[in-house]
Amino acid sequence: MLAQALVPAAVGKAIDAGIIARDQQALLWWGGAVVALGTIQAAAGILRDRAALTTRLGAAYRTAQLIARQAARLGATLPKRVAKGEIVNAGVADIGRLGEALAETARGSGAIVAIAVVAAILLGTSWQLGLVVLLGVPLMVGTVSLLIRPLHRRQHRLREQQAELTGRAVDIVSGLRVLRGIGGEEVFADRYRADSQRVRAAGVAVARVEALLEGAKVLLPGLLTTVVVWLGAHYVASGRMGPGQLVAFYGYAVFLVDPLRRLTNAAGRLTQGHVAARRITAFLALRPEFALGTAAPAPYEGPYEGRCEGSYEGPCDGPYEGPCDGSAPLADPASGLIVVPGRFTAVACASPADTATLAARLGRYTDSTVTLGDTPLGDLPPDEIRRRILVADHDDRLFAGPLREELRGPGSDAELERAVDAACARDIAEALPDGLDDHVAESGRNFSGGQQQRLRLVRALMADPEVLILVEPTSAVDAHTEARIARGVSELRAGRTTLVFTTSPVVLDRADHVVYVQSAKAVAQGSHGDLLGDVRYRSVVAREESA
């Protein structure tokens, strides 16, 4: 921008010192200066644009990384504190605006330098014209700034409404199958239509201010150009400046349109970037609802009830004769639930709320006093908990990509085949054109609810955690398939700690141990047959037995 700002001065000198004075050497000298300045301008402009692009992309992608890390750090706190649409907008729209704002600082700062240099040259040539520029530029910037504040407010309002609309769209798409089943498509379509009209009205309000801003960008520099040229022509006519200086002044008046436009563009971009930055920093400022542990897990010394036949070295006693894998028991003192290592344990809850509460506690998705062996889960870092304990529920999603890669993870193909059979998902794979190599659509929407449930179970089995917690893993399948899944999971997880929340008699009968939970408290335990004598337990599972 500095090289570009000096071009009108060099052209004016070439006219006065070369053409008017008929000095060929001076003409060549100043003509060469114009060429040199043009070359510098071209080279520096390329470098500036490359730097601006690097800044824009770097800011956007680094911010995206921060958002992803924050989302992972918040974990279970995320859906409680932030809407889905907010995350989508932050990860797509806001990071783009932030990158554009930072990229615009290169052009905006160059415009400031160019305006300062032009003002200095004009003051040195004619203080009256220089004063016009010095007064005119702040006046234009001040006038434009009057439009920036209402633009800022309206953009902020539009941004909030867009986030809400995106969240509603995500909810509709996620629940489209259910909406069709209950005939609620039109109701939600009407709500979305009304919301989209409100967003449209907010967008029009923003566009009105932006239109005024764009008009001011053209009108105000044009007025300044007219004043400068008119005064300069009078000075030439009175002999106070030469024709070359008038050409230079005209060149400056025309030139100033560009840096002033860049400056106002930078102000607009920075305003949008400020709105986006406020939303992003508000998200990054969120903290998990409970403290994250950092301690290393302590070795478990026992005792627990059960006679072990595996690698467990702690003291054992009791009637249980199943093999164990050396893992520690998972205990929830608040409810009295103890998950013994190596067992296939089933928990029948009197209400879905009890299921959600216990699953959240055992998986450390909420603050609790749950212990793994002798170590409170609250003392362990999240990575250690997720490595050792896996909670698989209905909120889990299938991701787009090859089905084999989605299910297999780090395991082998042979292990995947066994998990597919255990989850009774062989028919799903055989029905696909390319089998397990077929493609999964976004959120697994090319599969039915029952198919998705079985595929999620395959993925959970392939993870092979120390403690696997399954939440109603057979709720969307028929009784025959349910029995096969119960048998397959118990055989595949033999000797591994498995906890299933279910009220299905088929699964409960297959479990090594059953716990009945009421009001988030373990009130009875034993085998499924033994517990059928408890009227409370029987009232929960009898509905499915009668079905």
C-alpha positions as CSV (number, residue, x, y, z in Angstrom):
1,M,0.0,0.0,0.0
2,L,2.9,2.4,0.7
3,A,4.4,1.7,-2.8
4,Q,0.9,2.3,-4.3
5,A,0.5,5.5,-2.3
6,L,3.8,6.9,-3.8
7,V,2.8,6.3,-7.4
8,P,0.7,9.5,-7.9
9,A,3.7,11.6,-6.5
10,A,6.1,10.0,-8.9
11,V,3.7,10.6,-11.8
12,G,3.3,14.2,-10.8
13,K,7.1,14.7,-10.7
14,A,7.4,13.0,-14.1
15,I,4.9,15.5,-15.6
16,D,6.4,18.7,-13.9
17,A,10.1,17.8,-14.0
18,G,10.0,15.8,-17.2
19,I,7.3,16.7,-19.6
20,I,6.6,20.4,-18.7
21,A,10.3,21.1,-18.2
22,R,11.2,19.0,-21.3
23,D,13.9,17.2,-19.3
24,Q,14.2,13.7,-20.9
25,Q,16.6,12.4,-18.1
26,A,14.2,13.5,-15.4
27,L,11.3,11.9,-17.3
28,L,13.2,8.6,-17.6
29,W,14.2,8.8,-13.9
30,W,10.6,9.4,-12.6
31,G,9.2,7.0,-15.2
32,G,11.5,4.3,-13.9
33,A,10.4,5.2,-10.3
34,V,6.8,4.5,-11.4
35,V,7.8,1.1,-12.8
36,A,9.8,0.3,-9.7
37,L,7.0,1.2,-7.4
38,G,4.6,-0.8,-9.5
39,T,6.9,-3.8,-9.3
40,I,7.2,-3.5,-5.5
41,Q,3.5,-3.1,-5.2
42,A,2.8,-6.3,-7.2
43,A,5.3,-8.4,-5.4
44,A,4.4,-7.1,-1.9
45,G,0.7,-7.5,-2.8
46,I,1.2,-11.2,-3.6
47,L,3.1,-11.7,-0.4
48,R,0.4,-9.8,1.6
49,D,-2.4,-11.9,0.1
50,R,-0.5,-15.1,0.8
51,A,0.1,-14.0,4.4
52,A,-3.6,-13.0,4.8
53,L,-4.7,-16.4,3.5
54,T,-2.3,-18.2,5.9
55,T,-3.6,-16.0,8.7
56,R,-7.2,-16.7,7.8
57,L,-6.9,-20.5,7.4
58,G,-4.6,-20.8,10.4
59,A,-6.9,-18.9,12.7
60,A,-10.0,-20.9,11.4
61,Y,-8.4,-24.3,11.8
62,R,-6.6,-23.6,15.1
63,T,-9.9,-22.3,16.5
64,A,-11.6,-25.5,15.2
65,Q,-9.1,-27.6,17.0
66,L,-9.7,-25.6,20.2
67,I,-13.5,-26.1,19.8
68,A,-13.0,-29.9,19.2
69,R,-10.7,-30.2,22.3
70,Q,-13.1,-28.2,24.4
71,A,-16.0,-30.4,23.3
72,A,-14.1,-33.5,24.2
73,R,-13.0,-32.0,27.5
74,L,-16.6,-31.0,28.5
75,G,-17.8,-34.6,27.7
76,A,-21.2,-35.2,29.2
77,T,-21.4,-31.5,30.2
78,L,-21.6,-30.5,26.6
79,P,-25.2,-31.4,25.7
80,K,-26.4,-30.0,29.0
81,R,-24.9,-26.6,28.4
82,V,-24.7,-26.1,24.7
83,A,-27.2,-26.7,21.9
84,K,-26.2,-28.8,18.9
85,G,-26.8,-25.9,16.5
86,E,-24.5,-23.7,18.6
87,I,-21.6,-26.1,18.1
88,V,-22.4,-26.5,14.4
89,N,-22.4,-22.7,13.9
90,A,-19.3,-22.2,16.0
91,G,-17.4,-24.9,14.0
92,V,-18.5,-23.7,10.6
93,A,-19.7,-20.1,10.5
94,D,-17.9,-18.5,13.4
95,I,-14.4,-19.8,12.7
96,G,-14.8,-18.5,9.1
97,R,-15.7,-15.0,10.3
98,L,-12.9,-15.1,12.8
99,G,-10.3,-16.0,10.2
100,E,-11.6,-13.3,7.8
101,A,-11.4,-10.7,10.5
102,L,-7.7,-11.5,11.2
103,A,-6.9,-11.7,7.5
104,E,-8.5,-8.3,7.0
105,T,-6.0,-6.7,9.5
106,A,-3.3,-6.9,6.8
107,R,-5.4,-4.8,4.4
108,G,-6.7,-2.5,7.1
109,S,-3.3,-1.7,8.5
110,G,-2.0,-1.1,5.0
111,A,-4.8,1.3,4.4
112,I,-4.0,3.2,7.5
113,V,-0.3,3.6,6.5
114,A,-1.4,4.7,2.9
115,I,-3.8,7.3,4.3
116,A,-1.1,8.7,6.7
117,V,1.5,8.9,3.9
118,V,-0.9,10.6,1.5
119,A,-1.9,13.1,4.2
120,A,1.8,13.9,4.8
121,I,2.5,14.4,1.1
122,L,-0.6,16.7,0.7
123,L,0.4,18.7,3.8
124,G,3.9,19.2,2.4
125,T,2.5,20.3,-1.0
126,S,-0.5,22.4,0.2
127,W,-1.5,22.6,3.8
128,Q,-5.0,23.6,2.8
129,L,-5.6,20.4,0.7
130,G,-3.7,18.4,3.3
131,L,-6.1,19.7,6.0
132,V,-9.1,18.8,3.8
133,V,-7.8,15.2,3.7
134,L,-6.9,15.1,7.4
135,L,-10.4,16.4,8.4
136,G,-12.2,14.5,5.7
137,V,-10.8,11.0,6.4
138,P,-11.7,11.0,10.2
139,L,-15.1,12.4,9.3
140,M,-15.8,9.6,6.9
141,V,-14.5,7.0,9.3
142,G,-16.7,8.5,12.1
143,T,-19.7,8.5,9.9
144,V,-19.2,4.9,8.9
145,S,-18.6,3.9,12.5
146,L,-22.1,5.2,13.4
147,L,-23.4,2.3,11.2
148,I,-21.0,-0.3,12.7
149,R,-22.6,-0.4,16.1
150,P,-26.2,-1.1,14.9
151,L,-24.7,-3.6,12.5
152,H,-22.9,-5.3,15.4
153,R,-26.1,-5.6,17.4
154,R,-28.2,-6.9,14.5
155,Q,-25.4,-9.4,13.5
156,H,-25.3,-10.7,17.0
157,R,-29.1,-11.1,17.1
158,L,-29.0,-12.9,13.7
159,R,-26.2,-15.1,14.9
160,E,-28.3,-16.3,17.9
161,Q,-31.3,-17.0,15.8
162,Q,-29.3,-18.9,13.2
163,A,-27.9,-21.1,16.0
164,E,-31.4,-21.8,17.3
165,L,-32.7,-22.6,13.8
166,T,-29.7,-24.9,13.1
167,G,-30.4,-26.7,16.4
168,R,-34.1,-27.2,15.4
169,A,-33.0,-28.5,12.0
170,V,-30.6,-31.0,13.7
171,D,-33.4,-32.2,16.0
172,I,-35.8,-32.6,13.1
173,V,-33.4,-34.6,11.0
174,S,-32.4,-36.8,14.0
175,G,-36.0,-37.5,14.9
176,L,-37.5,-37.7,11.4
177,R,-38.2,-41.4,11.6
178,V,-40.1,-40.9,14.8
179,L,-41.9,-37.8,13.5
180,R,-43.1,-39.8,10.5
181,G,-44.3,-42.6,12.8
182,I,-46.5,-40.3,14.9
183,G,-47.5,-38.0,12.0
184,G,-45.7,-34.9,13.5
185,E,-43.9,-33.8,10.3
186,E,-46.3,-31.0,9.5
187,V,-46.2,-29.6,13.0
188,F,-42.4,-29.4,13.2
189,A,-42.3,-28.2,9.6
190,D,-44.6,-25.3,10.5
191,R,-42.4,-24.4,13.5
192,Y,-39.3,-24.5,11.4
193,R,-41.0,-22.4,8.8
194,A,-41.9,-19.8,11.4
195,D,-38.4,-19.8,12.9
196,S,-36.8,-19.5,9.4
197,Q,-39.0,-16.5,8.7
198,R,-37.8,-14.8,11.9
199,V,-34.2,-15.5,10.8
200,R,-35.0,-14.1,7.4
201,A,-36.3,-10.9,8.9
202,A,-33.2,-10.6,11.1
203,G,-31.1,-11.1,8.0
204,V,-33.0,-8.4,6.1
205,A,-32.4,-6.1,9.1
206,V,-28.7,-6.8,8.8
207,A,-28.8,-6.3,5.1
208,R,-30.4,-2.8,5.5
209,V,-27.5,-1.6,7.6
210,E,-25.0,-3.3,5.3
211,A,-26.6,-1.5,2.3
212,L,-26.2,1.9,4.1
213,L,-22.6,1.0,4.9
214,E,-21.8,0.1,1.3
215,G,-23.5,3.3,0.1
216,A,-21.4,5.3,2.5
217,K,-18.2,3.6,1.2
218,V,-18.9,5.0,-2.3
219,L,-20.5,8.3,-1.4
220,L,-18.1,9.7,1.2
221,P,-14.9,9.0,-0.7
222,G,-16.5,10.5,-3.8
223,L,-17.4,13.7,-2.0
224,L,-13.8,13.9,-0.7
225,T,-12.4,13.4,-4.2
226,T,-14.7,16.1,-5.6
227,V,-13.6,18.7,-3.0
228,V,-9.8,17.9,-3.4
229,V,-10.0,18.1,-7.3
230,W,-12.0,21.3,-7.2
231,L,-9.6,23.1,-4.8
232,G,-6.6,21.7,-6.7
233,A,-7.9,23.1,-10.0
234,H,-8.3,26.6,-8.4
235,Y,-4.7,26.4,-7.2
236,V,-3.4,25.5,-10.6
237,A,-5.3,28.3,-12.2
238,S,-3.8,30.8,-9.7
239,G,-0.3,29.4,-10.2
240,R,0.1,28.1,-6.7
241,M,0.8,24.5,-7.9
242,G,1.8,22.9,-11.2
243,P,-0.2,20.7,-13.5
244,G,1.8,17.6,-12.4
245,Q,0.9,18.4,-8.8
246,L,-2.8,18.7,-9.8
247,V,-2.6,15.3,-11.5
248,A,-1.0,13.9,-8.3
249,F,-3.7,15.4,-6.2
250,Y,-6.4,13.9,-8.4
251,G,-4.6,10.6,-8.3
252,Y,-4.5,10.8,-4.5
253,A,-8.2,11.7,-4.3
254,V,-9.0,8.7,-6.5
255,F,-6.5,6.5,-4.7
256,L,-7.9,7.3,-1.3
257,V,-11.2,5.6,-2.3
258,D,-9.5,2.2,-2.2
259,P,-7.7,2.4,1.2
260,L,-10.8,4.0,2.8
261,R,-13.0,1.2,1.4
262,R,-10.4,-1.3,2.7
263,L,-10.5,0.4,6.1
264,T,-14.3,0.3,6.3
265,N,-14.3,-3.3,5.0
266,A,-11.8,-4.1,7.8
267,A,-14.1,-2.5,10.3
268,G,-17.0,-4.6,9.1
269,R,-15.0,-7.8,9.1
270,L,-13.6,-7.0,12.6
271,T,-17.1,-6.4,13.8
272,Q,-18.3,-9.8,12.5
273,G,-15.1,-11.4,13.9
274,H,-15.8,-9.8,17.3
275,V,-19.3,-11.2,17.4
276,A,-17.9,-14.7,16.4
277,A,-15.1,-14.4,18.9
278,R,-17.4,-13.6,21.8
279,R,-19.5,-16.7,21.0
280,I,-16.4,-18.9,20.7
281,T,-14.7,-17.6,23.8
282,A,-18.0,-18.0,25.7
283,F,-17.9,-21.7,24.7
284,L,-14.2,-22.1,25.5
285,A,-14.9,-20.6,28.9
286,L,-17.3,-23.4,29.9
287,R,-16.0,-25.8,32.5
288,P,-17.0,-29.4,33.2
289,E,-19.7,-29.7,35.9
290,F,-17.3,-31.7,38.0
291,A,-13.5,-31.8,38.5
292,L,-11.4,-34.1,36.4
293,G,-9.1,-36.5,38.2
294,T,-5.4,-36.9,37.5
295,A,-4.3,-39.8,39.8
296,A,-3.1,-43.1,38.6
297,P,-5.3,-46.1,39.4
298,A,-4.3,-48.0,42.6
299,P,-4.0,-51.8,42.4
300,Y,-7.0,-53.5,43.9
301,E,-6.4,-55.7,46.9
302,G,-9.9,-57.0,47.5
303,P,-11.9,-58.6,48.9
304,Y,-15.0,-59.2,46.8
305,E,-17.6,-61.9,46.8
306,G,-16.7,-64.6,44.4
307,R,-14.3,-67.5,43.9
308,C,-12.0,-66.7,41.0
309,E,-10.3,-68.9,38.4
310,G,-8.4,-66.3,36.5
311,S,-5.5,-63.9,37.0
312,Y,-7.0,-62.0,39.9
313,E,-4.7,-62.1,42.9
314,G,-6.8,-60.3,45.5
315,P,-8.5,-62.2,48.4
316,C,-11.8,-63.8,47.3
317,D,-14.6,-65.5,49.0
318,G,-18.2,-66.4,48.3
319,P,-20.2,-68.8,46.1
320,Y,-19.4,-67.3,42.7
321,E,-17.4,-69.8,40.5
322,G,-17.0,-67.8,37.3
323,P,-13.6,-66.9,35.9
324,C,-12.4,-63.3,36.4
325,D,-9.9,-61.2,34.3
326,G,-8.0,-59.5,37.1
327,S,-10.2,-56.3,36.9
328,A,-11.5,-54.5,40.0
329,P,-15.1,-54.3,41.1
330,L,-17.1,-51.3,40.1
331,A,-19.1,-50.0,43.1
332,D,-21.7,-47.2,43.6
333,P,-22.1,-46.6,47.3
334,A,-25.0,-44.2,46.7
335,S,-27.2,-47.0,45.2
336,G,-25.5,-50.0,46.8
337,L,-24.8,-51.5,43.4
338,I,-21.6,-53.5,43.1
339,V,-20.5,-55.0,39.8
340,V,-18.3,-58.0,40.5
341,P,-15.4,-58.6,38.0
342,G,-15.9,-61.4,35.5
343,R,-19.7,-61.6,35.9
344,F,-22.5,-61.0,33.4
345,T,-24.6,-58.7,35.7
346,A,-28.0,-57.4,34.8
347,V,-29.8,-54.5,36.4
348,A,-33.5,-54.1,36.2
349,C,-34.6,-50.6,37.1
350,A,-38.1,-49.6,38.1
351,S,-38.0,-46.5,35.9
352,P,-35.9,-45.3,32.9
353,A,-34.8,-42.4,35.1
354,D,-33.1,-44.8,37.4
355,T,-31.3,-46.4,34.4
356,A,-30.1,-43.0,33.2
357,T,-28.9,-42.0,36.7
358,L,-26.9,-45.2,37.4
359,A,-25.4,-45.4,33.9
360,A,-24.2,-41.7,34.2
361,R,-22.7,-42.4,37.6
362,L,-20.9,-45.6,36.6
363,G,-19.5,-44.1,33.5
364,R,-18.4,-40.9,35.3
365,Y,-20.7,-38.7,33.2
366,T,-21.9,-37.0,36.4
367,D,-20.3,-36.5,39.7
368,S,-20.6,-39.5,42.0
369,T,-18.8,-41.5,44.7
370,V,-18.4,-44.6,42.4
371,T,-15.1,-46.5,42.9
372,L,-13.2,-48.8,40.6
373,G,-11.5,-51.2,43.1
374,D,-10.1,-49.0,45.8
375,T,-9.9,-45.9,43.5
376,P,-12.7,-43.3,43.3
377,L,-13.6,-42.6,39.6
378,G,-13.3,-38.9,40.5
379,D,-9.6,-39.3,41.0
380,L,-8.9,-40.9,37.6
381,P,-8.3,-38.9,34.5
382,P,-11.1,-39.1,31.8
383,D,-8.8,-41.1,29.4
384,E,-8.2,-43.8,31.9
385,I,-11.9,-44.1,32.7
386,R,-12.9,-44.2,29.0
387,R,-10.2,-46.9,28.4
388,R,-11.5,-49.1,31.2
389,I,-15.2,-48.4,31.3
390,L,-17.5,-48.1,28.2
391,V,-21.1,-47.1,28.5
392,A,-23.1,-47.9,25.3
393,D,-26.5,-46.4,25.1
394,H,-29.1,-45.2,22.6
395,D,-27.5,-41.8,22.1
396,D,-24.4,-43.4,20.4
397,R,-24.1,-42.6,16.7
398,L,-22.8,-44.5,13.7
399,F,-20.4,-42.3,11.7
400,A,-20.3,-42.1,7.9
401,G,-17.7,-44.3,6.2
402,P,-17.0,-48.0,5.5
403,L,-19.0,-50.2,7.9
404,R,-16.0,-52.5,8.5
405,E,-13.8,-49.6,9.6
406,E,-16.7,-48.1,11.7
407,L,-17.2,-51.4,13.7
408,R,-13.7,-53.0,13.8
409,G,-11.7,-50.2,15.3
410,P,-8.2,-51.5,16.2
411,G,-9.4,-55.2,16.3
412,S,-8.9,-57.9,13.7
413,D,-11.4,-59.1,11.0
414,A,-11.7,-62.4,12.8
415,E,-12.7,-60.7,16.1
416,L,-15.2,-58.5,14.1
417,E,-16.8,-61.7,12.6
418,R,-17.3,-63.1,16.1
419,A,-18.7,-59.8,17.4
420,V,-21.1,-59.6,14.4
421,D,-22.4,-63.1,15.3
422,A,-22.7,-62.3,19.0
423,A,-24.8,-59.2,18.2
424,C,-26.9,-61.2,15.8
425,A,-26.0,-58.7,13.0
426,R,-25.0,-61.2,10.3
427,D,-28.2,-60.7,8.4
428,I,-27.5,-56.9,8.2
429,A,-24.1,-57.5,6.7
430,E,-25.4,-60.1,4.2
431,A,-28.2,-57.8,3.0
432,L,-25.7,-55.0,2.0
433,P,-24.4,-55.0,-1.5
434,D,-20.7,-55.0,-0.4
435,G,-21.3,-56.6,3.0
436,L,-19.2,-55.2,5.8
437,D,-17.3,-53.1,3.2
438,D,-20.5,-51.2,2.4
439,H,-20.8,-47.5,3.2
440,V,-22.6,-46.1,6.3
441,A,-24.6,-42.9,5.6
442,E,-24.5,-40.0,8.0
443,S,-25.7,-41.0,11.5
444,G,-26.4,-44.5,10.1
445,R,-29.7,-43.3,8.5
446,N,-29.6,-46.1,5.9
447,F,-30.3,-48.6,8.7
448,S,-33.4,-49.1,10.7
449,G,-33.5,-48.5,14.5
450,G,-33.1,-52.2,15.3
451,Q,-30.2,-52.6,12.8
452,Q,-28.5,-49.5,14.2
453,Q,-28.9,-50.9,17.7
454,R,-27.2,-54.2,16.8
455,L,-24.4,-52.5,14.9
456,R,-23.7,-50.2,17.9
457,L,-23.5,-53.4,20.0
458,V,-21.0,-54.9,17.6
459,R,-18.9,-51.7,17.9
460,A,-19.1,-51.8,21.7
461,L,-18.1,-55.5,21.8
462,M,-15.1,-54.8,19.6
463,A,-13.9,-52.1,22.0
464,D,-13.5,-54.9,24.5
465,P,-13.2,-52.7,27.6
466,E,-12.4,-53.9,31.1
467,V,-16.0,-53.0,32.1
468,L,-18.8,-53.0,29.4
469,I,-22.0,-51.3,30.4
470,L,-24.9,-51.8,28.0
471,V,-28.1,-49.7,28.3
472,E,-31.2,-51.6,27.0
473,P,-29.2,-53.2,24.1
474,T,-32.1,-55.3,22.8
475,S,-35.1,-52.9,23.2
476,A,-35.6,-52.6,19.4
477,V,-35.4,-56.3,18.4
478,D,-37.9,-59.2,18.6
479,A,-37.8,-61.9,21.4
480,H,-36.1,-64.5,19.2
481,T,-33.3,-62.1,18.2
482,E,-33.1,-60.9,21.8
483,A,-32.4,-64.4,23.1
484,R,-29.6,-65.0,20.5
485,I,-28.0,-61.6,21.4
486,A,-28.1,-62.4,25.2
487,R,-26.5,-65.8,24.5
488,G,-23.9,-64.4,22.1
489,V,-22.9,-61.5,24.4
490,S,-22.6,-63.7,27.5
491,E,-20.4,-66.2,25.6
492,L,-18.2,-63.5,23.9
493,R,-17.7,-61.6,27.2
494,A,-17.2,-64.8,29.3
495,G,-14.8,-63.9,32.1
496,R,-15.1,-60.2,31.3
497,T,-17.1,-57.7,33.4
498,T,-20.4,-56.9,31.7
499,L,-23.3,-54.9,33.1
500,V,-26.6,-54.7,31.2
501,F,-29.4,-52.4,32.2
502,T,-32.6,-54.2,31.0
503,T,-36.1,-55.2,31.9
504,S,-36.1,-58.0,29.4
505,P,-36.8,-61.4,31.0
506,V,-34.8,-63.1,28.2
507,V,-31.6,-61.1,29.1
508,L,-32.2,-61.2,32.8
509,D,-32.5,-65.0,32.8
510,R,-29.1,-65.2,31.0
511,A,-27.3,-63.1,33.6
512,D,-25.1,-64.5,36.3
513,H,-26.4,-62.0,38.8
514,V,-29.5,-59.7,38.7
515,V,-29.9,-56.5,40.8
516,Y,-33.3,-54.8,41.1
517,V,-33.1,-51.0,41.5
518,Q,-35.9,-48.8,42.7
519,S,-35.6,-45.0,43.3
520,A,-31.9,-45.3,42.4
521,K,-31.3,-47.8,45.2
522,A,-30.4,-51.5,44.9
523,V,-33.3,-53.1,46.8
524,A,-33.0,-56.8,45.8
525,Q,-30.5,-59.1,44.1
526,G,-30.1,-62.7,43.1
527,S,-30.9,-64.8,40.1
528,H,-33.8,-63.9,37.8
529,G,-35.8,-66.9,39.0
530,D,-35.2,-66.0,42.6
531,L,-36.3,-62.4,42.1
532,L,-39.5,-63.3,40.4
533,G,-40.8,-64.0,43.9
534,D,-40.5,-60.3,44.6
535,V,-43.7,-58.5,43.6
536,R,-41.9,-55.3,42.9
537,Y,-39.4,-56.9,40.5
538,R,-42.1,-59.0,38.9
539,S,-44.3,-56.0,38.2
540,V,-41.4,-54.4,36.2
541,V,-40.5,-57.4,34.0
542,A,-44.0,-59.1,33.8
543,R,-45.1,-56.7,31.0
544,E,-42.4,-58.1,28.7
545,E,-43.1,-61.7,29.9
546,S,-46.7,-61.3,29.0
547,A,-45.8,-59.8,25.7
